[in-house]
Amino acid sequence: MSADSCRLYLITPPRFDPAAFRDRLAEALDAGDVACLQLRLKDIDDDEIRRIADILRPVTQEREVAFIMNDRPDLAVETGCDGVHVGQEDASYEDARRLLGNDAIVGVTCHESRDLAMRAAKQGADYVAFGAFFASGTKKPKYHADPAILSWWQEMMQTPCVAIGGITVENCRALISAGADFLSVVAGVWDYPDGPAKAVGLFNKAMAEIA
């Protein structure tokens, strides 16, 4: 999961049929560069998460796209994920790293906090995630970040930064220009009117034009 230029970081929709979504995912990943897919599922049992992970993981890993589990380092290990993303109210970075080992990706939500981000980077996080930058229909944001934090981060730190929250083909350019290494997108891809593959292509086009 490298970031020589800005790249896409996809997150699964809140609800989906895994068998049907598998085909949509394959089309999206084949449409342009994608760094990773985060499996984010809320309010379902662990067995269902395991089942869905086993359906989607091969689609990403066959394309050398990292498969990231949200919140749960234990399930990330159990289901053969490439890493885990933890929030401030989830497992700690230390626990996640201990469970997954040094070769796995461990990313940390830092909201709009420079202090949280500095701490995560110094601990060894593979990336820090800032947001939300825009209103989102996927998840009601408790925090609002300004694009200036991305520019500040690039001047201060080497650890990659992820921008998240309501990012679309139409509004992404300000975040790319500000210095985001990754754009984390949910509805902006999966609900795009012309389909996810078209959205992936347009995000990649914007990234290439600004790089």
MILO-448335 format. One record per atom (N, C-alpha, C): residue number from 1; residue in one letter; atom name; x, y, z. Coordinates in steps of 0.05 Angstrom, whole numbers, plus 5000, padded with zeros to 4 digits. Last residue first. Example, Ala and Ser with C-alpha at 12.3 -4.5 7.8 and 13.67 -1.06 7.14 Angstrom:
# residues 2
   i aa at    u    v    w
   2  s  N 5257 4955 5142
   2  s CA 5273 4979 5143
   2  s  C 5258 5001 5157
   1  a  N 5264 4886 5156
   1  a CA 5246 4910 5156
   1  a  C 5264 4934 5156
***
This chain:
# residues 211
   i aa at    u    v    w
 211  a  N 4973 5306 4803
 211  a CA 4999 5295 4812
 211  a  C 5023 5312 4802
 210  i  N 4928 5323 4778
 210  i CA 4939 5340 4799
 210  i  C 4966 5331 4809
 209  e  N 4917 5284 4741
 209  e CA 4918 5312 4732
 209  e  C 4931 5330 4752
 208  a  N 4912 5238 4772
 208  a CA 4934 5240 4752
 208  a  C 4938 5269 4743
 207  m  N 4866 5249 4801
 207  m CA 4892 5245 4815
 207  m  C 4915 5249 4796
 206  a  N 4828 5249 4761
 206  a CA 4833 5273 4777
 206  a  C 4860 5272 4791
 205  k  N 4832 5196 4744
 205  k CA 4837 5218 4725
 205  k  C 4844 5244 4740
 204  n  N 4814 5168 4789
 204  n CA 4842 5165 4779
 204  n  C 4850 5187 4760
 203  f  N 4761 5185 4789
 203  f CA 4778 5192 4812
 203  f  C 4808 5190 4803
 202  l  N 4744 5162 4741
 202  l CA 4744 5191 4743
 202  l  C 4761 5200 4767
 201  g  N 4749 5107 4752
 201  g CA 4764 5119 4730
 201  g  C 4766 5149 4732
 200  v  N 4713 5102 4793
 200  v CA 4741 5096 4798
 200  v  C 4758 5109 4776
 199  a  N 4665 5114 4766
 199  a CA 4675 5131 4787
 199  a  C 4704 5127 4793
 198  k  N 4661 5070 4731
 198  k CA 4664 5097 4720
 198  k  C 4675 5116 4741
 197  a  N 4653 5030 4769
 197  a CA 4677 5029 4751
 197  a  C 4682 5057 4739
 196  p  N 4603 5043 4794
 196  p CA 4629 5045 4808
 196  p  C 4653 5045 4790
 195  g  N 4557 5084 4754
 195  g CA 4569 5059 4763
 195  g  C 4596 5062 4776
 194  d  N 4534 5132 4744
 194  d CA 4543 5116 4721
 194  d  C 4558 5091 4728
 193  p  N 4524 5151 4797
 193  p CA 4502 5146 4778
 193  p  C 4510 5129 4754
 192  y  N 4554 5119 4852
 192  y CA 4558 5137 4830
 192  y  C 4537 5131 4808
 191  d  N 4554 5089 4897
 191  d CA 4528 5101 4889
 191  d  C 4531 5120 4866
 190  w  N 4607 5073 4903
 190  w CA 4587 5052 4900
 190  w  C 4560 5063 4891
 189  v  N 4636 5124 4904
 189  v CA 4641 5103 4884
 189  v  C 4617 5085 4881
 188  g  N 4613 5155 4943
 188  g CA 4624 5168 4920
 188  g  C 4632 5149 4897
 187  a  N 4603 5121 4986
 187  a CA 4581 5126 4967
 187  a  C 4591 5139 4942
 186  v  N 4665 5118 4999
 186  v CA 4644 5098 5001
 186  v  C 4623 5104 4979
 185  v  N 4735 5129 5002
 185  v CA 4709 5134 4989
 185  v  C 4690 5111 4993
 184  s  N 4791 5163 5018
 184  s CA 4775 5141 5027
 184  s  C 4746 5147 5019
 183  l  N 4848 5177 4984
 183  l CA 4821 5186 4987
 183  l  C 4804 5162 4994
 182  f  N 4916 5186 5005
 182  f CA 4894 5168 4998
 182  f  C 4867 5183 5002
 181  d  N 4946 5231 5014
 181  d CA 4959 5208 5001
 181  d  C 4938 5188 4991
 180  a  N 4930 5299 5007
 180  a CA 4921 5272 5015
 180  a  C 4936 5251 5000
 179  g  N 4943 5352 4994
 179  g CA 4964 5333 5001
 179  g  C 4955 5306 5011
 178  a  N 4912 5389 4969
 178  a CA 4921 5395 4996
 178  a  C 4942 5375 5006
 177  s  N 4898 5365 4922
 177  s CA 4916 5388 4921
 177  s  C 4928 5394 4948
 176  i  N 4862 5328 4942
 176  i CA 4886 5318 4928
 176  i  C 4907 5341 4928
 175  l  N 4823 5363 4962
 175  l CA 4838 5345 4981
 175  l  C 4863 5334 4968
 174  a  N 4804 5387 4916
 174  a CA 4816 5404 4937
 174  a  C 4832 5387 4957
 173  r  N 4783 5344 4887
 173  r CA 4807 5358 4878
 173  r  C 4821 5375 4899
 172  c  N 4734 5322 4902
 172  c CA 4759 5310 4911
 172  c  C 4784 5327 4906
 171  n  N 4683 5335 4887
 171  n CA 4696 5352 4907
 171  n  C 4724 5343 4915
 170  e  N 4666 5300 4846
 170  e CA 4663 5329 4843
 170  e  C 4679 5345 4863
 169  v  N 4673 5249 4865
 169  v CA 4688 5257 4841
 169  v  C 4688 5288 4838
 168  t  N 4674 5257 4937
 168  t CA 4662 5250 4911
 168  t  C 4680 5258 4888
 167  i  N 4671 5244 5006
 167  i CA 4688 5251 4983
 167  i  C 4675 5240 4957
 166  g  N 4650 5238 5058
 166  g CA 4634 5252 5037
 166  g  C 4649 5259 5012
 165  g  N 4707 5222 5087
 165  g CA 4682 5236 5094
 165  g  C 4670 5251 5071
 164  i  N 4779 5226 5091
 164  i CA 4753 5211 5091
 164  i  C 4730 5230 5097
 163  a  N 4846 5218 5073
 163  a CA 4823 5236 5076
 163  a  C 4798 5220 5073
 162  v  N 4905 5194 5102
 162  v CA 4880 5187 5087
 162  v  C 4859 5208 5093
 161  c  N 4975 5200 5097
 161  c CA 4950 5209 5109
 161  c  C 4927 5202 5090
 160  p  N 5038 5167 5113
 160  p CA 5016 5174 5095
 160  p  C 4991 5183 5110
 159  t  N 5091 5195 5149
 159  t CA 5070 5175 5150
 159  t  C 5047 5184 5131
 158  q  N 5125 5239 5151
 158  q CA 5128 5221 5129
 158  q  C 5105 5201 5127
 157  m  N 5107 5307 5170
 157  m CA 5110 5279 5175
 157  m  C 5113 5263 5149
 156  m  N 5101 5363 5157
 156  m CA 5112 5354 5183
 156  m  C 5121 5325 5184
 155  e  N 5078 5371 5108
 155  e CA 5102 5387 5115
 155  e  C 5117 5375 5139
 154  q  N 5034 5339 5111
 154  q CA 5054 5333 5091
 154  q  C 5080 5348 5097
 153  w  N 5004 5366 5151
 153  w CA 5015 5339 5156
 153  w  C 5038 5332 5136
 152  w  N 4989 5413 5125
 152  w CA 5006 5414 5149
 152  w  C 5020 5387 5154
 151  s  N 4956 5391 5086
 151  s CA 4980 5405 5078
 151  s  C 5000 5407 5102
 150  l  N 4916 5370 5119
 150  l CA 4931 5352 5101
 150  l  C 4957 5365 5093
 149  i  N 4894 5414 5144
 149  i CA 4909 5395 5161
 149  i  C 4925 5375 5144
 148  a  N 4867 5441 5104
 148  a CA 4893 5452 5113
 148  a  C 4909 5432 5130
 147  p  N 4817 5419 5099
 147  p CA 4838 5409 5082
 147  p  C 4866 5419 5090
 146  d  N 4790 5407 5164
 146  d CA 4795 5426 5143
 146  d  C 4818 5415 5126
 145  a  N 4739 5363 5191
 145  a CA 4767 5370 5186
 145  a  C 4769 5390 5163
 144  h  N 4695 5349 5241
 144  h CA 4698 5361 5215
 144  h  C 4726 5371 5212
 143  y  N 4661 5295 5274
 143  y CA 4684 5313 5272
 143  y  C 4685 5324 5244
 142  k  N 4620 5262 5269
 142  k CA 4622 5276 5295
 142  k  C 4643 5298 5294
 141  p  N 4580 5248 5212
 141  p CA 4606 5255 5224
 141  p  C 4603 5270 5250
 140  k  N 4542 5194 5197
 140  k CA 4540 5221 5207
 140  k  C 4566 5229 5222
 139  k  N 4555 5159 5139
 139  k CA 4561 5159 5168
 139  k  C 4559 5188 5177
 138  t  N 4534 5165 5088
 138  t CA 4541 5139 5098
 138  t  C 4543 5138 5128
 137  g  N 4529 5216 5072
 137  g CA 4504 5202 5076
 137  g  C 4509 5174 5087
 136  s  N 4568 5270 5096
 136  s CA 4566 5242 5086
 136  s  C 4539 5230 5092
 135  a  N 4601 5331 5085
 135  a CA 4578 5317 5095
 135  a  C 4576 5290 5081
 134  f  N 4673 5328 5086
 134  f CA 4648 5337 5074
 134  f  C 4625 5321 5088
 133  f  N 4714 5310 5119
 133  f CA 4718 5335 5104
 133  f  C 4692 5346 5092
 132  a  N 4715 5283 5185
 132  a CA 4704 5283 5158
 132  a  C 4708 5311 5145
 131  g  N 4786 5268 5180
 131  g CA 4760 5273 5170
 131  g  C 4739 5277 5192
 130  f  N 4845 5228 5170
 130  f CA 4832 5253 5178
 130  f  C 4805 5256 5166
 129  a  N 4884 5174 5189
 129  a CA 4860 5182 5174
 129  a  C 4848 5207 5186
 128  v  N 4951 5152 5178
 128  v CA 4931 5165 5196
 128  v  C 4908 5175 5178
 127  y  N 4987 5090 5168
 127  y CA 4974 5114 5158
 127  y  C 4956 5126 5180
 126  d  N 5015 5056 5199
 126  d CA 5022 5057 5171
 126  d  C 5008 5080 5157
 125  a  N 5041 5074 5263
 125  a CA 5019 5070 5246
 125  a  C 5027 5072 5216
 124  g  N 5080 5082 5303
 124  g CA 5087 5065 5280
 124  g  C 5063 5059 5261
 123  q  N 5079 5120 5341
 123  q CA 5077 5092 5350
 123  q  C 5083 5072 5327
 122  k  N 5081 5165 5311
 122  k CA 5104 5159 5327
 122  k  C 5103 5130 5337
 121  a  N 5029 5164 5290
 121  a CA 5052 5162 5272
 121  a  C 5077 5154 5288
 120  a  N 4998 5171 5336
 120  a CA 4995 5147 5320
 120  a  C 5020 5143 5302
 119  r  N 5015 5223 5351
 119  r CA 5019 5201 5369
 119  r  C 5018 5174 5354
 118  m  N 4998 5254 5308
 118  m CA 5026 5253 5314
 118  m  C 5032 5229 5332
 117  a  N 4942 5245 5312
 117  a CA 4957 5236 5289
 117  a  C 4987 5234 5294
 116  l  N 4929 5269 5360
 116  l CA 4924 5240 5357
 116  l  C 4940 5230 5333
 115  d  N 4945 5322 5348
 115  d CA 4958 5307 5369
 115  d  C 4954 5277 5366
 114  r  N 4910 5338 5308
 114  r CA 4939 5336 5302
 114  r  C 4953 5319 5323
 113  s  N 4847 5316 5294
 113  s CA 4866 5321 5316
 113  s  C 4895 5317 5306
 112  e  N 4802 5303 5269
 112  e CA 4814 5328 5261
 112  e  C 4837 5336 5280
 111  h  N 4810 5235 5266
 111  h CA 4790 5256 5264
 111  h  C 4803 5282 5253
 110  c  N 4842 5191 5264
 110  c CA 4851 5213 5281
 110  c  C 4833 5238 5279
 109  t  N 4845 5122 5258
 109  t CA 4828 5145 5256
 109  t  C 4838 5167 5274
 108  v  N 4900 5085 5232
 108  v CA 4887 5096 5256
 108  v  C 4870 5121 5249
 107  g  N 4923 5022 5207
 107  g CA 4916 5050 5204
 107  g  C 4899 5059 5227
 106  v  N 4969 4975 5193
 106  v CA 4952 4984 5215
 106  v  C 4948 5014 5212
 105  i  N 4986 4920 5154
 105  i CA 4979 4948 5154
 105  i  C 4962 4954 5178
 104  a  N 5038 4874 5175
 104  a CA 5011 4881 5168
 104  a  C 5007 4911 5168
 103  d  N 5088 4864 5195
 103  d CA 5085 4865 5166
 103  d  C 5057 4874 5157
 102  n  N 5088 4859 5250
 102  n CA 5100 4883 5238
 102  n  C 5096 4886 5208
 101  g  N 5024 4835 5276
 101  g CA 5053 4833 5270
 101  g  C 5062 4858 5254
 100  l  N 4973 4830 5295
 100  l CA 4977 4827 5267
 100  l  C 5006 4825 5259
  99  l  N 4975 4837 5352
  99  l CA 4960 4815 5340
  99  l  C 4968 4810 5311
  98  r  N 5006 4883 5357
  98  r CA 5014 4858 5371
  98  r  C 5001 4834 5358
  97  r  N 4975 4920 5330
  97  r CA 5002 4913 5320
  97  r  C 5012 4887 5332
  96  a  N 4930 4922 5363
  96  a CA 4928 4914 5335
  96  a  C 4955 4905 5324
  95  d  N 4952 4941 5411
  95  d CA 4939 4915 5410
  95  d  C 4937 4904 5382
  94  e  N 4970 4992 5394
  94  e CA 4988 4972 5405
  94  e  C 4977 4944 5404
  93  y  N 4923 5018 5379
  93  y CA 4943 5012 5359
  93  y  C 4962 4990 5369
  92  s  N 4865 4987 5411
  92  s CA 4888 5006 5410
  92  s  C 4907 4999 5388
  91  a  N 4799 4977 5385
  91  a CA 4824 4966 5396
  91  a  C 4847 4987 5393
  90  d  N 4761 5038 5386
  90  d CA 4764 5010 5380
  90  d  C 4789 4999 5394
  89  e  N 4758 5092 5389
  89  e CA 4742 5077 5408
  89  e  C 4744 5047 5404
  88  q  N 4787 5111 5347
  88  q CA 4796 5118 5374
  88  q  C 4781 5103 5396
  87  g  N 4793 5055 5302
  87  g CA 4784 5081 5310
  87  g  C 4794 5087 5338
  86  v  N 4835 5019 5257
  86  v CA 4823 5022 5284
  86  v  C 4816 5051 5289
  85  h  N 4840 4973 5206
  85  h CA 4837 5001 5212
  85  h  C 4823 5004 5239
  84  v  N 4888 4923 5187
  84  v CA 4864 4931 5202
  84  v  C 4864 4962 5205
  83  g  N 4910 4876 5135
  83  g CA 4913 4896 5156
  83  g  C 4887 4902 5170
  82  d  N 4900 4836 5101
  82  d CA 4927 4849 5099
  82  d  C 4931 4869 5121
  81  c  N 4867 4778 5130
  81  c CA 4868 4806 5119
  81  c  C 4897 4816 5117
  80  g  N 4852 4727 5147
  80  g CA 4874 4730 5128
  80  g  C 4875 4758 5115
  79  t  N 4816 4720 5188
  79  t CA 4806 4718 5160
  79  t  C 4827 4725 5139
  78  e  N 4845 4727 5235
  78  e CA 4830 4702 5230
  78  e  C 4822 4698 5201
  77  v  N 4863 4779 5232
  77  v CA 4882 4757 5233
  77  v  C 4868 4731 5224
  76  a  N 4815 4806 5233
  76  a CA 4833 4811 5212
  76  a  C 4853 4788 5210
  75  l  N 4793 4791 5282
  75  l CA 4781 4780 5257
  75  l  C 4799 4785 5233
  74  d  N 4827 4821 5315
  74  d CA 4825 4792 5318
  74  d  C 4814 4779 5293
  73  p  N 4820 4874 5300
  73  p CA 4846 4861 5294
  73  p  C 4844 4831 5296
  72  r  N 4768 4908 5279
  72  r CA 4772 4882 5292
  72  r  C 4799 4869 5285
  71  d  N 4760 4958 5251
  71  d CA 4755 4955 5279
  71  d  C 4767 4930 5293
  70  n  N 4758 4931 5186
  70  n CA 4752 4954 5203
  70  n  C 4748 4944 5232
  69  m  N 4809 4901 5148
  69  m CA 4786 4897 5166
  69  m  C 4782 4922 5183
  68  i  N 4830 4905 5081
  68  i CA 4832 4916 5108
  68  i  C 4807 4911 5124
  67  f  N 4869 4883 5031
  67  f CA 4842 4878 5043
  67  f  C 4845 4884 5073
  66  a  N 4902 4914 4976
  66  a CA 4902 4906 5004
  66  a  C 4873 4903 5015
  65  v  N 4908 4887 4913
  65  v CA 4894 4908 4928
  65  v  C 4892 4898 4957
  64  e  N 4924 4848 4877
  64  e CA 4944 4862 4893
  64  e  C 4933 4888 4906
  63  r  N 4884 4819 4857
  63  r CA 4891 4843 4842
  63  r  C 4912 4860 4856
  62  e  N 4876 4780 4894
  62  e CA 4884 4771 4868
  62  e  C 4893 4795 4850
  61  q  N 4856 4811 4936
  61  q CA 4884 4802 4937
  61  q  C 4894 4791 4911
  60  t  N 4803 4822 4920
  60  t CA 4822 4843 4923
  60  t  C 4851 4833 4921
  59  v  N 4780 4772 4916
  59  v CA 4776 4791 4894
  59  v  C 4798 4813 4896
  58  p  N 4790 4746 4965
  58  p CA 4804 4737 4941
  58  p  C 4802 4757 4918
  57  r  N 4754 4778 5000
  57  r CA 4784 4779 5002
  57  r  C 4798 4769 4977
  56  l  N 4700 4766 4993
  56  l CA 4712 4790 4980
  56  l  C 4742 4790 4980
  55  i  N 4689 4717 5019
  55  i CA 4679 4722 4992
  55  i  C 4694 4744 4978
  54  d  N 4712 4723 5069
  54  d CA 4721 4701 5052
  54  d  C 4712 4703 5023
  53  a  N 4681 4765 5089
  53  a CA 4710 4769 5084
  53  a  C 4721 4747 5065
  52  i  N 4632 4740 5095
  52  i CA 4635 4761 5075
  52  i  C 4664 4766 5068
  51  r  N 4645 4704 5137
  51  r CA 4634 4694 5111
  51  r  C 4639 4715 5089
  50  r  N 4660 4739 5178
  50  r CA 4679 4719 5168
  50  r  C 4670 4710 5140
  49  i  N 4611 4766 5186
  49  i CA 4635 4781 5177
  49  i  C 4656 4762 5165
  48  e  N 4581 4722 5204
  48  e CA 4574 4735 5179
  48  e  C 4597 4752 5168
  47  d  N 4606 4712 5252
  47  d CA 4606 4691 5231
  47  d  C 4599 4703 5204
  46  d  N 4597 4759 5282
  46  d CA 4624 4753 5273
  46  d  C 4624 4732 5250
  45  d  N 4537 4795 5262
  45  d CA 4553 4777 5279
  45  d  C 4579 4769 5266
  44  i  N 4528 4866 5254
  44  i CA 4524 4838 5245
  44  i  C 4543 4820 5261
  43  d  N 4538 4920 5265
  43  d CA 4514 4907 5275
  43  d  C 4507 4881 5261
  42  k  N 4575 4938 5206
  42  k CA 4566 4944 5233
  42  k  C 4541 4927 5240
  41  l  N 4633 4933 5168
  41  l CA 4606 4922 5173
  41  l  C 4598 4926 5202
  40  r  N 4679 4945 5123
  40  r CA 4667 4958 5147
  40  r  C 4638 4950 5149
  39  l  N 4736 4929 5094
  39  l CA 4710 4917 5100
  39  l  C 4700 4929 5126
  38  q  N 4770 4969 5049
  38  q CA 4765 4964 5077
  38  q  C 4737 4952 5080
  37  l  N 4816 4959 4999
  37  l CA 4788 4958 5006
  37  l  C 4785 4952 5035
  36  c  N 4868 4997 4966
  36  c CA 4858 4978 4985
  36  c  C 4827 4980 4987
  35  a  N 4883 5026 4920
  35  a CA 4904 5016 4939
  35  a  C 4893 4994 4957
  34  v  N 4870 5023 4852
  34  v CA 4858 5024 4879
  34  v  C 4878 5012 4898
  33  d  N 4869 5046 4786
  33  d CA 4885 5040 4809
  33  d  C 4869 5044 4835
  32  g  N 4814 5018 4748
  32  g CA 4835 5037 4753
  32  g  C 4849 5030 4779
  31  a  N 4778 4977 4739
  31  a CA 4774 5002 4724
  31  a  C 4796 5023 4729
  30  d  N 4780 4934 4771
  30  d CA 4792 4931 4744
  30  d  C 4791 4957 4728
  29  l  N 4752 4949 4814
  29  l CA 4781 4946 4817
  29  l  C 4795 4944 4790
  28  a  N 4699 4948 4793
  28  a CA 4711 4973 4803
  28  a  C 4742 4971 4804
  27  e  N 4693 4894 4781
  27  e CA 4691 4914 4760
  27  e  C 4704 4940 4768
  26  a  N 4697 4872 4833
  26  a CA 4716 4865 4812
  26  a  C 4716 4885 4790
  25  l  N 4651 4896 4857
  25  l CA 4678 4902 4867
  25  l  C 4699 4895 4846
  24  r  N 4610 4871 4829
  24  r CA 4614 4901 4827
  24  r  C 4642 4909 4836
  23  d  N 4619 4819 4846
  23  d CA 4622 4825 4818
  23  d  C 4625 4855 4814
  22  r  N 4608 4824 4901
  22  r CA 4634 4813 4892
  22  r  C 4639 4821 4863
  21  f  N 4556 4837 4905
  21  f CA 4576 4858 4909
  21  f  C 4603 4849 4899
  20  a  N 4530 4789 4901
  20  a CA 4526 4809 4880
  20  a  C 4548 4830 4881
  19  a  N 4549 4765 4949
  19  a CA 4552 4751 4923
  19  a  C 4550 4771 4900
  18  p  N 4534 4802 4990
  18  p CA 4562 4796 4984
  18  p  C 4567 4783 4957
  17  d  N 4492 4855 4988
  17  d CA 4492 4826 4985
  17  d  C 4520 4818 4975
  16  f  N 4501 4906 5038
  16  f CA 4503 4896 5011
  16  f  C 4501 4866 5011
  15  r  N 4509 4966 5074
  15  r CA 4494 4941 5071
  15  r  C 4497 4932 5042
  14  p  N 4549 5006 5072
  14  p CA 4539 4996 5098
  14  p  C 4524 4970 5096
  13  p  N 4602 4989 5024
  13  p CA 4577 5002 5032
  13  p  C 4567 4991 5059
  12  t  N 4673 4988 5039
  12  t CA 4648 4975 5030
  12  t  C 4624 4991 5038
  11  i  N 4719 5036 5015
  11  i CA 4706 5023 5038
  11  i  C 4680 5011 5028
  10  l  N 4781 5048 4981
  10  l CA 4753 5042 4981
  10  l  C 4743 5030 5007
   9  y  N 4824 5093 4966
   9  y CA 4821 5074 4989
   9  y  C 4791 5070 4992
   8  l  N 4865 5114 4912
   8  l CA 4838 5108 4923
   8  l  C 4840 5088 4946
   7  r  N 4920 5160 4919
   7  r CA 4908 5135 4910
   7  r  C 4881 5132 4924
   6  c  N 4970 5208 4900
   6  c CA 4945 5202 4914
   6  c  C 4932 5177 4901
   5  s  N 5035 5178 4894
   5  s CA 5016 5199 4888
   5  s  C 4990 5191 4901
   4  d  N 5060 5141 4925
   4  d CA 5077 5160 4911
   4  d  C 5060 5183 4901
   3  a  N 5042 5104 4967
   3  a CA 5028 5129 4961
   3  a  C 5048 5149 4948
   2  s  N 5026 5033 4976
   2  s CA 5044 5056 4974
   2  s  C 5029 5080 4964
   1  m  N 5017 4976 5000
   1  m CA 5000 5000 5000
   1  m  C 5018 5025 5000
***
